[in-house]
Amino acid sequence: MGTAAALVVGTAFAAHPLLTEDAGTQGQGKFELELGAHQVRNGGSKAFEFRPQLPYGIVDTLLVGATLRW
């Protein structure tokens, strides 16, 4: 059954979490490097964006982070 399920191909969509991401998953005093990319459409044109993010846990329930866009 597992092999048959692996042969079924579907479409998947993913995105970065919003500002309401569960901050309790990282922990106080810890960093997490998130590497992400986006394809943006504006009218008929497309652009590729690489967006690394570096969140830091201030306390177990609060993150601050920096995002680099280019």
mmCIF file of the N, C-alpha and C atoms, coordinates in Angstrom:
data_MODEL
# 
_entry.id   MODEL 
# 
loop_
_atom_site.group_PDB 
_atom_site.id 
_atom_site.type_symbol 
_atom_site.label_atom_id 
_atom_site.label_alt_id 
_atom_site.label_comp_id 
_atom_site.label_asym_id 
_atom_site.label_entity_id 
_atom_site.label_seq_id 
_atom_site.pdbx_PDB_ins_code 
_atom_site.Cartn_x 
_atom_site.Cartn_y 
_atom_site.Cartn_z 
_atom_site.occupancy 
_atom_site.B_iso_or_equiv 
_atom_site.pdbx_formal_charge 
_atom_site.auth_seq_id 
_atom_site.auth_comp_id 
_atom_site.auth_asym_id 
_atom_site.auth_atom_id 
_atom_site.pdbx_PDB_model_num 
ATOM 1   N N  . MET A 1 1  ? 0.822  -1.190 0.000   1.00 0.00 ? 1  MET A N  1 
ATOM 2   C CA . MET A 1 1  ? 0.000  0.000  0.000   1.00 0.00 ? 1  MET A CA 1 
ATOM 3   C C  . MET A 1 1  ? 0.864  1.251  0.000   1.00 0.00 ? 1  MET A C  1 
ATOM 4   N N  . GLY A 1 2  ? 1.965  1.262  0.789   1.00 0.00 ? 2  GLY A N  1 
ATOM 5   C CA . GLY A 1 2  ? 2.850  2.419  0.870   1.00 0.00 ? 2  GLY A CA 1 
ATOM 6   C C  . GLY A 1 2  ? 3.488  2.735  -0.472  1.00 0.00 ? 2  GLY A C  1 
ATOM 7   N N  . THR A 1 3  ? 3.879  1.700  -1.224  1.00 0.00 ? 3  THR A N  1 
ATOM 8   C CA . THR A 1 3  ? 4.489  1.903  -2.535  1.00 0.00 ? 3  THR A CA 1 
ATOM 9   C C  . THR A 1 3  ? 3.471  2.472  -3.514  1.00 0.00 ? 3  THR A C  1 
ATOM 10  N N  . ALA A 1 4  ? 2.263  1.985  -3.489  1.00 0.00 ? 4  ALA A N  1 
ATOM 11  C CA . ALA A 1 4  ? 1.217  2.494  -4.386  1.00 0.00 ? 4  ALA A CA 1 
ATOM 12  C C  . ALA A 1 4  ? 0.914  3.954  -4.079  1.00 0.00 ? 4  ALA A C  1 
ATOM 13  N N  . ALA A 1 5  ? 0.890  4.323  -2.811  1.00 0.00 ? 5  ALA A N  1 
ATOM 14  C CA . ALA A 1 5  ? 0.624  5.712  -2.434  1.00 0.00 ? 5  ALA A CA 1 
ATOM 15  C C  . ALA A 1 5  ? 1.755  6.624  -2.881  1.00 0.00 ? 5  ALA A C  1 
ATOM 16  N N  . ALA A 1 6  ? 2.988  6.129  -2.886  1.00 0.00 ? 6  ALA A N  1 
ATOM 17  C CA . ALA A 1 6  ? 4.131  6.936  -3.318  1.00 0.00 ? 6  ALA A CA 1 
ATOM 18  C C  . ALA A 1 6  ? 4.101  7.208  -4.813  1.00 0.00 ? 6  ALA A C  1 
ATOM 19  N N  . LEU A 1 7  ? 3.415  6.386  -5.578  1.00 0.00 ? 7  LEU A N  1 
ATOM 20  C CA . LEU A 1 7  ? 3.353  6.563  -7.023  1.00 0.00 ? 7  LEU A CA 1 
ATOM 21  C C  . LEU A 1 7  ? 2.297  7.580  -7.451  1.00 0.00 ? 7  LEU A C  1 
ATOM 22  N N  . VAL A 1 8  ? 1.418  7.949  -6.548  1.00 0.00 ? 8  VAL A N  1 
ATOM 23  C CA . VAL A 1 8  ? 0.393  8.938  -6.855  1.00 0.00 ? 8  VAL A CA 1 
ATOM 24  C C  . VAL A 1 8  ? 1.007  10.326 -6.667  1.00 0.00 ? 8  VAL A C  1 
ATOM 25  N N  . VAL A 1 9  ? 1.007  11.095 -7.753  1.00 0.00 ? 9  VAL A N  1 
ATOM 26  C CA . VAL A 1 9  ? 1.640  12.412 -7.715  1.00 0.00 ? 9  VAL A CA 1 
ATOM 27  C C  . VAL A 1 9  ? 0.559  13.479 -7.653  1.00 0.00 ? 9  VAL A C  1 
ATOM 28  N N  . GLY A 1 10 ? 0.734  14.433 -6.771  1.00 0.00 ? 10 GLY A N  1 
ATOM 29  C CA . GLY A 1 10 ? -0.205 15.535 -6.643  1.00 0.00 ? 10 GLY A CA 1 
ATOM 30  C C  . GLY A 1 10 ? 0.542  16.851 -6.592  1.00 0.00 ? 10 GLY A C  1 
ATOM 31  N N  . THR A 1 11 ? -0.184 17.919 -6.533  1.00 0.00 ? 11 THR A N  1 
ATOM 32  C CA . THR A 1 11 ? 0.400  19.243 -6.449  1.00 0.00 ? 11 THR A CA 1 
ATOM 33  C C  . THR A 1 11 ? 0.370  19.705 -4.999  1.00 0.00 ? 11 THR A C  1 
ATOM 34  N N  . ALA A 1 12 ? 1.466  20.284 -4.553  1.00 0.00 ? 12 ALA A N  1 
ATOM 35  C CA . ALA A 1 12 ? 1.546  20.789 -3.183  1.00 0.00 ? 12 ALA A CA 1 
ATOM 36  C C  . ALA A 1 12 ? 1.948  22.255 -3.203  1.00 0.00 ? 12 ALA A C  1 
ATOM 37  N N  . PHE A 1 13 ? 1.398  23.023 -2.305  1.00 0.00 ? 13 PHE A N  1 
ATOM 38  C CA . PHE A 1 13 ? 1.726  24.433 -2.171  1.00 0.00 ? 13 PHE A CA 1 
ATOM 39  C C  . PHE A 1 13 ? 2.158  24.685 -0.733  1.00 0.00 ? 13 PHE A C  1 
ATOM 40  N N  . ALA A 1 14 ? 3.203  25.481 -0.560  1.00 0.00 ? 14 ALA A N  1 
ATOM 41  C CA . ALA A 1 14 ? 3.685  25.807 0.778   1.00 0.00 ? 14 ALA A CA 1 
ATOM 42  C C  . ALA A 1 14 ? 4.052  27.281 0.828   1.00 0.00 ? 14 ALA A C  1 
ATOM 43  N N  . ALA A 1 15 ? 4.062  27.831 2.011   1.00 0.00 ? 15 ALA A N  1 
ATOM 44  C CA . ALA A 1 15 ? 4.417  29.235 2.196   1.00 0.00 ? 15 ALA A CA 1 
ATOM 45  C C  . ALA A 1 15 ? 5.037  29.413 3.569   1.00 0.00 ? 15 ALA A C  1 
ATOM 46  N N  . HIS A 1 16 ? 5.725  30.527 3.740   1.00 0.00 ? 16 HIS A N  1 
ATOM 47  C CA . HIS A 1 16 ? 6.278  30.845 5.050   1.00 0.00 ? 16 HIS A CA 1 
ATOM 48  C C  . HIS A 1 16 ? 5.138  31.123 6.012   1.00 0.00 ? 16 HIS A C  1 
ATOM 49  N N  . PRO A 1 17 ? 5.321  30.799 7.278   1.00 0.00 ? 17 PRO A N  1 
ATOM 50  C CA . PRO A 1 17 ? 4.286  31.115 8.267   1.00 0.00 ? 17 PRO A CA 1 
ATOM 51  C C  . PRO A 1 17 ? 4.069  32.624 8.378   1.00 0.00 ? 17 PRO A C  1 
ATOM 52  N N  . LEU A 1 18 ? 2.899  33.008 8.748   1.00 0.00 ? 18 LEU A N  1 
ATOM 53  C CA . LEU A 1 18 ? 2.603  34.419 8.947   1.00 0.00 ? 18 LEU A CA 1 
ATOM 54  C C  . LEU A 1 18 ? 3.186  34.890 10.268  1.00 0.00 ? 18 LEU A C  1 
ATOM 55  N N  . LEU A 1 19 ? 2.948  36.122 10.620  1.00 0.00 ? 19 LEU A N  1 
ATOM 56  C CA . LEU A 1 19 ? 3.473  36.670 11.870  1.00 0.00 ? 19 LEU A CA 1 
ATOM 57  C C  . LEU A 1 19 ? 2.937  35.945 13.090  1.00 0.00 ? 19 LEU A C  1 
ATOM 58  N N  . THR A 1 20 ? 1.868  35.193 12.917  1.00 0.00 ? 20 THR A N  1 
ATOM 59  C CA . THR A 1 20 ? 1.268  34.479 14.038  1.00 0.00 ? 20 THR A CA 1 
ATOM 60  C C  . THR A 1 20 ? 1.833  33.065 14.191  1.00 0.00 ? 20 THR A C  1 
ATOM 61  N N  . GLU A 1 21 ? 3.025  32.836 13.668  1.00 0.00 ? 21 GLU A N  1 
ATOM 62  C CA . GLU A 1 21 ? 3.668  31.533 13.794  1.00 0.00 ? 21 GLU A CA 1 
ATOM 63  C C  . GLU A 1 21 ? 3.791  31.146 15.264  1.00 0.00 ? 21 GLU A C  1 
ATOM 64  N N  . ASP A 1 22 ? 3.701  29.872 15.573  1.00 0.00 ? 22 ASP A N  1 
ATOM 65  C CA . ASP A 1 22 ? 3.822  29.384 16.943  1.00 0.00 ? 22 ASP A CA 1 
ATOM 66  C C  . ASP A 1 22 ? 5.239  29.612 17.445  1.00 0.00 ? 22 ASP A C  1 
ATOM 67  N N  . ALA A 1 23 ? 5.418  30.642 18.256  1.00 0.00 ? 23 ALA A N  1 
ATOM 68  C CA . ALA A 1 23 ? 6.750  30.979 18.753  1.00 0.00 ? 23 ALA A CA 1 
ATOM 69  C C  . ALA A 1 23 ? 7.235  30.026 19.832  1.00 0.00 ? 23 ALA A C  1 
ATOM 70  N N  . GLY A 1 24 ? 6.368  29.196 20.351  1.00 0.00 ? 24 GLY A N  1 
ATOM 71  C CA . GLY A 1 24 ? 6.775  28.267 21.392  1.00 0.00 ? 24 GLY A CA 1 
ATOM 72  C C  . GLY A 1 24 ? 7.620  27.113 20.885  1.00 0.00 ? 24 GLY A C  1 
ATOM 73  N N  . THR A 1 25 ? 7.797  26.965 19.596  1.00 0.00 ? 25 THR A N  1 
ATOM 74  C CA . THR A 1 25 ? 8.536  25.834 19.053  1.00 0.00 ? 25 THR A CA 1 
ATOM 75  C C  . THR A 1 25 ? 10.039 26.045 19.045  1.00 0.00 ? 25 THR A C  1 
ATOM 76  N N  . GLN A 1 26 ? 10.504 27.270 19.164  1.00 0.00 ? 26 GLN A N  1 
ATOM 77  C CA . GLN A 1 26 ? 11.926 27.543 19.036  1.00 0.00 ? 26 GLN A CA 1 
ATOM 78  C C  . GLN A 1 26 ? 12.656 27.549 20.371  1.00 0.00 ? 26 GLN A C  1 
ATOM 79  N N  . GLY A 1 27 ? 12.161 28.268 21.320  1.00 0.00 ? 27 GLY A N  1 
ATOM 80  C CA . GLY A 1 27 ? 12.781 28.307 22.632  1.00 0.00 ? 27 GLY A CA 1 
ATOM 81  C C  . GLY A 1 27 ? 13.656 29.530 22.841  1.00 0.00 ? 27 GLY A C  1 
ATOM 82  N N  . GLN A 1 28 ? 13.817 29.885 24.083  1.00 0.00 ? 28 GLN A N  1 
ATOM 83  C CA . GLN A 1 28 ? 14.586 31.068 24.463  1.00 0.00 ? 28 GLN A CA 1 
ATOM 84  C C  . GLN A 1 28 ? 16.064 30.878 24.142  1.00 0.00 ? 28 GLN A C  1 
ATOM 85  N N  . GLY A 1 29 ? 16.672 31.928 23.558  1.00 0.00 ? 29 GLY A N  1 
ATOM 86  C CA . GLY A 1 29 ? 18.097 31.927 23.281  1.00 0.00 ? 29 GLY A CA 1 
ATOM 87  C C  . GLY A 1 29 ? 18.535 31.102 22.090  1.00 0.00 ? 29 GLY A C  1 
ATOM 88  N N  . LYS A 1 30 ? 17.608 30.685 21.244  1.00 0.00 ? 30 LYS A N  1 
ATOM 89  C CA . LYS A 1 30 ? 17.951 29.842 20.097  1.00 0.00 ? 30 LYS A CA 1 
ATOM 90  C C  . LYS A 1 30 ? 17.655 30.558 18.783  1.00 0.00 ? 30 LYS A C  1 
ATOM 91  N N  . PHE A 1 31 ? 18.523 30.326 17.802  1.00 0.00 ? 31 PHE A N  1 
ATOM 92  C CA . PHE A 1 31 ? 18.352 30.840 16.451  1.00 0.00 ? 31 PHE A CA 1 
ATOM 93  C C  . PHE A 1 31 ? 17.871 29.721 15.543  1.00 0.00 ? 31 PHE A C  1 
ATOM 94  N N  . GLU A 1 32 ? 17.218 30.097 14.448  1.00 0.00 ? 32 GLU A N  1 
ATOM 95  C CA . GLU A 1 32 ? 16.817 29.120 13.438  1.00 0.00 ? 32 GLU A CA 1 
ATOM 96  C C  . GLU A 1 32 ? 16.955 29.789 12.076  1.00 0.00 ? 32 GLU A C  1 
ATOM 97  N N  . LEU A 1 33 ? 17.740 29.224 11.201  1.00 0.00 ? 33 LEU A N  1 
ATOM 98  C CA . LEU A 1 33 ? 17.913 29.767 9.852   1.00 0.00 ? 33 LEU A CA 1 
ATOM 99  C C  . LEU A 1 33 ? 16.892 29.126 8.927   1.00 0.00 ? 33 LEU A C  1 
ATOM 100 N N  . GLU A 1 34 ? 16.052 29.949 8.316   1.00 0.00 ? 34 GLU A N  1 
ATOM 101 C CA . GLU A 1 34 ? 15.033 29.480 7.378   1.00 0.00 ? 34 GLU A CA 1 
ATOM 102 C C  . GLU A 1 34 ? 15.399 29.997 5.991   1.00 0.00 ? 34 GLU A C  1 
ATOM 103 N N  . LEU A 1 35 ? 15.559 29.092 5.046   1.00 0.00 ? 35 LEU A N  1 
ATOM 104 C CA . LEU A 1 35 ? 15.876 29.479 3.677   1.00 0.00 ? 35 LEU A CA 1 
ATOM 105 C C  . LEU A 1 35 ? 14.643 29.260 2.820   1.00 0.00 ? 35 LEU A C  1 
ATOM 106 N N  . GLY A 1 36 ? 14.175 30.308 2.195   1.00 0.00 ? 36 GLY A N  1 
ATOM 107 C CA . GLY A 1 36 ? 12.959 30.192 1.405   1.00 0.00 ? 36 GLY A CA 1 
ATOM 108 C C  . GLY A 1 36 ? 13.083 30.939 0.090   1.00 0.00 ? 36 GLY A C  1 
ATOM 109 N N  . ALA A 1 37 ? 12.278 30.543 -0.847  1.00 0.00 ? 37 ALA A N  1 
ATOM 110 C CA . ALA A 1 37 ? 12.247 31.192 -2.150  1.00 0.00 ? 37 ALA A CA 1 
ATOM 111 C C  . ALA A 1 37 ? 10.794 31.347 -2.576  1.00 0.00 ? 37 ALA A C  1 
ATOM 112 N N  . HIS A 1 38 ? 10.539 32.391 -3.317  1.00 0.00 ? 38 HIS A N  1 
ATOM 113 C CA . HIS A 1 38 ? 9.189  32.671 -3.782  1.00 0.00 ? 38 HIS A CA 1 
ATOM 114 C C  . HIS A 1 38 ? 9.223  33.019 -5.262  1.00 0.00 ? 38 HIS A C  1 
ATOM 115 N N  . GLN A 1 39 ? 8.204  32.613 -5.964  1.00 0.00 ? 39 GLN A N  1 
ATOM 116 C CA . GLN A 1 39 ? 7.999  33.078 -7.326  1.00 0.00 ? 39 GLN A CA 1 
ATOM 117 C C  . GLN A 1 39 ? 6.815  34.035 -7.274  1.00 0.00 ? 39 GLN A C  1 
ATOM 118 N N  . VAL A 1 40 ? 7.048  35.267 -7.660  1.00 0.00 ? 40 VAL A N  1 
ATOM 119 C CA . VAL A 1 40 ? 6.045  36.320 -7.561  1.00 0.00 ? 40 VAL A CA 1 
ATOM 120 C C  . VAL A 1 40 ? 5.558  36.674 -8.954  1.00 0.00 ? 40 VAL A C  1 
ATOM 121 N N  . ARG A 1 41 ? 4.263  36.818 -9.104  1.00 0.00 ? 41 ARG A N  1 
ATOM 122 C CA . ARG A 1 41 ? 3.677  37.238 -10.382 1.00 0.00 ? 41 ARG A CA 1 
ATOM 123 C C  . ARG A 1 41 ? 3.069  38.620 -10.218 1.00 0.00 ? 41 ARG A C  1 
ATOM 124 N N  . ASN A 1 42 ? 3.376  39.480 -11.161 1.00 0.00 ? 42 ASN A N  1 
ATOM 125 C CA . ASN A 1 42 ? 2.806  40.821 -11.169 1.00 0.00 ? 42 ASN A CA 1 
ATOM 126 C C  . ASN A 1 42 ? 2.337  41.088 -12.595 1.00 0.00 ? 42 ASN A C  1 
ATOM 127 N N  . GLY A 1 43 ? 1.055  40.934 -12.813 1.00 0.00 ? 43 GLY A N  1 
ATOM 128 C CA . GLY A 1 43 ? 0.539  41.048 -14.175 1.00 0.00 ? 43 GLY A CA 1 
ATOM 129 C C  . GLY A 1 43 ? 1.052  39.901 -15.018 1.00 0.00 ? 43 GLY A C  1 
ATOM 130 N N  . GLY A 1 44 ? 1.735  40.217 -16.112 1.00 0.00 ? 44 GLY A N  1 
ATOM 131 C CA . GLY A 1 44 ? 2.274  39.177 -16.991 1.00 0.00 ? 44 GLY A CA 1 
ATOM 132 C C  . GLY A 1 44 ? 3.714  38.823 -16.692 1.00 0.00 ? 44 GLY A C  1 
ATOM 133 N N  . SER A 1 45 ? 4.351  39.478 -15.725 1.00 0.00 ? 45 SER A N  1 
ATOM 134 C CA . SER A 1 45 ? 5.762  39.205 -15.449 1.00 0.00 ? 45 SER A CA 1 
ATOM 135 C C  . SER A 1 45 ? 5.903  38.352 -14.184 1.00 0.00 ? 45 SER A C  1 
ATOM 136 N N  . LYS A 1 46 ? 6.991  37.595 -14.143 1.00 0.00 ? 46 LYS A N  1 
ATOM 137 C CA . LYS A 1 46 ? 7.304  36.754 -12.998 1.00 0.00 ? 46 LYS A CA 1 
ATOM 138 C C  . LYS A 1 46 ? 8.674  37.144 -12.457 1.00 0.00 ? 46 LYS A C  1 
ATOM 139 N N  . ALA A 1 47 ? 8.850  37.007 -11.169 1.00 0.00 ? 47 ALA A N  1 
ATOM 140 C CA . ALA A 1 47 ? 10.139 37.273 -10.537 1.00 0.00 ? 47 ALA A CA 1 
ATOM 141 C C  . ALA A 1 47 ? 10.406 36.204 -9.485  1.00 0.00 ? 47 ALA A C  1 
ATOM 142 N N  . PHE A 1 48 ? 11.665 35.861 -9.319  1.00 0.00 ? 48 PHE A N  1 
ATOM 143 C CA . PHE A 1 48 ? 12.084 34.891 -8.315  1.00 0.00 ? 48 PHE A CA 1 
ATOM 144 C C  . PHE A 1 48 ? 12.703 35.668 -7.157  1.00 0.00 ? 48 PHE A C  1 
ATOM 145 N N  . GLU A 1 49 ? 12.304 35.367 -5.927  1.00 0.00 ? 49 GLU A N  1 
ATOM 146 C CA . GLU A 1 49 ? 12.845 36.036 -4.747  1.00 0.00 ? 49 GLU A CA 1 
ATOM 147 C C  . GLU A 1 49 ? 13.400 34.996 -3.789  1.00 0.00 ? 49 GLU A C  1 
ATOM 148 N N  . PHE A 1 50 ? 14.614 35.223 -3.342  1.00 0.00 ? 50 PHE A N  1 
ATOM 149 C CA . PHE A 1 50 ? 15.238 34.396 -2.313  1.00 0.00 ? 50 PHE A CA 1 
ATOM 150 C C  . PHE A 1 50 ? 15.098 35.157 -1.006  1.00 0.00 ? 50 PHE A C  1 
ATOM 151 N N  . ARG A 1 51 ? 14.483 34.543 0.027   1.00 0.00 ? 51 ARG A N  1 
ATOM 152 C CA . ARG A 1 51 ? 14.193 35.226 1.287   1.00 0.00 ? 51 ARG A CA 1 
ATOM 153 C C  . ARG A 1 51 ? 14.673 34.421 2.487   1.00 0.00 ? 51 ARG A C  1 
ATOM 154 N N  . PRO A 1 52 ? 15.944 34.549 2.840   1.00 0.00 ? 52 PRO A N  1 
ATOM 155 C CA . PRO A 1 52 ? 16.385 33.902 4.082   1.00 0.00 ? 52 PRO A CA 1 
ATOM 156 C C  . PRO A 1 52 ? 15.853 34.662 5.297   1.00 0.00 ? 52 PRO A C  1 
ATOM 157 N N  . GLN A 1 53 ? 15.560 33.935 6.346   1.00 0.00 ? 53 GLN A N  1 
ATOM 158 C CA . GLN A 1 53 ? 15.052 34.527 7.589   1.00 0.00 ? 53 GLN A CA 1 
ATOM 159 C C  . GLN A 1 53 ? 15.853 33.970 8.757   1.00 0.00 ? 53 GLN A C  1 
ATOM 160 N N  . LEU A 1 54 ? 16.087 34.812 9.765   1.00 0.00 ? 54 LEU A N  1 
ATOM 161 C CA . LEU A 1 54 ? 16.809 34.388 10.948  1.00 0.00 ? 54 LEU A CA 1 
ATOM 162 C C  . LEU A 1 54 ? 16.040 34.817 12.194  1.00 0.00 ? 54 LEU A C  1 
ATOM 163 N N  . PRO A 1 55 ? 15.125 33.984 12.694  1.00 0.00 ? 55 PRO A N  1 
ATOM 164 C CA . PRO A 1 55 ? 14.411 34.287 13.934  1.00 0.00 ? 55 PRO A CA 1 
ATOM 165 C C  . PRO A 1 55 ? 15.250 33.910 15.154  1.00 0.00 ? 55 PRO A C  1 
ATOM 166 N N  . TYR A 1 56 ? 15.035 34.649 16.237  1.00 0.00 ? 56 TYR A N  1 
ATOM 167 C CA . TYR A 1 56 ? 15.713 34.409 17.507  1.00 0.00 ? 56 TYR A CA 1 
ATOM 168 C C  . TYR A 1 56 ? 14.666 34.391 18.615  1.00 0.00 ? 56 TYR A C  1 
ATOM 169 N N  . GLY A 1 57 ? 14.757 33.434 19.517  1.00 0.00 ? 57 GLY A N  1 
ATOM 170 C CA . GLY A 1 57 ? 13.806 33.321 20.623  1.00 0.00 ? 57 GLY A CA 1 
ATOM 171 C C  . GLY A 1 57 ? 14.196 34.211 21.793  1.00 0.00 ? 57 GLY A C  1 
ATOM 172 N N  . ILE A 1 58 ? 13.433 35.288 21.995  1.00 0.00 ? 58 ILE A N  1 
ATOM 173 C CA . ILE A 1 58 ? 13.660 36.176 23.143  1.00 0.00 ? 58 ILE A CA 1 
ATOM 174 C C  . ILE A 1 58 ? 13.285 35.430 24.424  1.00 0.00 ? 58 ILE A C  1 
ATOM 175 N N  . VAL A 1 59 ? 12.091 34.882 24.441  1.00 0.00 ? 59 VAL A N  1 
ATOM 176 C CA . VAL A 1 59 ? 11.607 33.979 25.492  1.00 0.00 ? 59 VAL A CA 1 
ATOM 177 C C  . VAL A 1 59 ? 10.913 32.831 24.755  1.00 0.00 ? 59 VAL A C  1 
ATOM 178 N N  . ASP A 1 60 ? 10.415 31.870 25.477  1.00 0.00 ? 60 ASP A N  1 
ATOM 179 C CA . ASP A 1 60 ? 9.796  30.709 24.818  1.00 0.00 ? 60 ASP A CA 1 
ATOM 180 C C  . ASP A 1 60 ? 8.584  31.069 23.960  1.00 0.00 ? 60 ASP A C  1 
ATOM 181 N N  . THR A 1 61 ? 7.948  32.178 24.240  1.00 0.00 ? 61 THR A N  1 
ATOM 182 C CA . THR A 1 61 ? 6.733  32.536 23.505  1.00 0.00 ? 61 THR A CA 1 
ATOM 183 C C  . THR A 1 61 ? 6.882  33.786 22.649  1.00 0.00 ? 61 THR A C  1 
ATOM 184 N N  . LEU A 1 62 ? 8.114  34.270 22.423  1.00 0.00 ? 62 LEU A N  1 
ATOM 185 C CA . LEU A 1 62 ? 8.309  35.491 21.642  1.00 0.00 ? 62 LEU A CA 1 
ATOM 186 C C  . LEU A 1 62 ? 9.555  35.379 20.770  1.00 0.00 ? 62 LEU A C  1 
ATOM 187 N N  . LEU A 1 63 ? 9.374  35.589 19.467  1.00 0.00 ? 63 LEU A N  1 
ATOM 188 C CA . LEU A 1 63 ? 10.479 35.588 18.507  1.00 0.00 ? 63 LEU A CA 1 
ATOM 189 C C  . LEU A 1 63 ? 10.675 36.980 17.940  1.00 0.00 ? 63 LEU A C  1 
ATOM 190 N N  . VAL A 1 64 ? 11.909 37.304 17.621  1.00 0.00 ? 64 VAL A N  1 
ATOM 191 C CA . VAL A 1 64 ? 12.211 38.457 16.768  1.00 0.00 ? 64 VAL A CA 1 
ATOM 192 C C  . VAL A 1 64 ? 13.040 37.896 15.625  1.00 0.00 ? 64 VAL A C  1 
ATOM 193 N N  . GLY A 1 65 ? 12.966 38.541 14.487  1.00 0.00 ? 65 GLY A N  1 
ATOM 194 C CA . GLY A 1 65 ? 13.698 37.983 13.366  1.00 0.00 ? 65 GLY A CA 1 
ATOM 195 C C  . GLY A 1 65 ? 14.025 39.036 12.333  1.00 0.00 ? 65 GLY A C  1 
ATOM 196 N N  . ALA A 1 66 ? 14.921 38.649 11.451  1.00 0.00 ? 66 ALA A N  1 
ATOM 197 C CA . ALA A 1 66 ? 15.317 39.499 10.340  1.00 0.00 ? 66 ALA A CA 1 
ATOM 198 C C  . ALA A 1 66 ? 15.121 38.718 9.051   1.00 0.00 ? 66 ALA A C  1 
ATOM 199 N N  . THR A 1 67 ? 14.634 39.420 8.032   1.00 0.00 ? 67 THR A N  1 
ATOM 200 C CA . THR A 1 67 ? 14.445 38.819 6.720   1.00 0.00 ? 67 THR A CA 1 
ATOM 201 C C  . THR A 1 67 ? 15.219 39.637 5.698   1.00 0.00 ? 67 THR A C  1 
ATOM 202 N N  . LEU A 1 68 ? 15.963 38.964 4.856   1.00 0.00 ? 68 LEU A N  1 
ATOM 203 C CA . LEU A 1 68 ? 16.723 39.616 3.809   1.00 0.00 ? 68 LEU A CA 1 
ATOM 204 C C  . LEU A 1 68 ? 16.010 39.364 2.492   1.00 0.00 ? 68 LEU A C  1 
ATOM 205 N N  . ARG A 1 69 ? 15.721 40.433 1.771   1.00 0.00 ? 69 ARG A N  1 
ATOM 206 C CA . ARG A 1 69 ? 15.058 40.286 0.470   1.00 0.00 ? 69 ARG A CA 1 
ATOM 207 C C  . ARG A 1 69 ? 15.913 40.890 -0.614  1.00 0.00 ? 69 ARG A C  1 
ATOM 208 N N  . TRP A 1 70 ? 16.041 40.154 -1.703  1.00 0.00 ? 70 TRP A N  1 
ATOM 209 C CA . TRP A 1 70 ? 16.653 40.713 -2.903  1.00 0.00 ? 70 TRP A CA 1 
ATOM 210 C C  . TRP A 1 70 ? 16.185 39.979 -4.110  1.00 0.00 ? 70 TRP A C  1 
# 
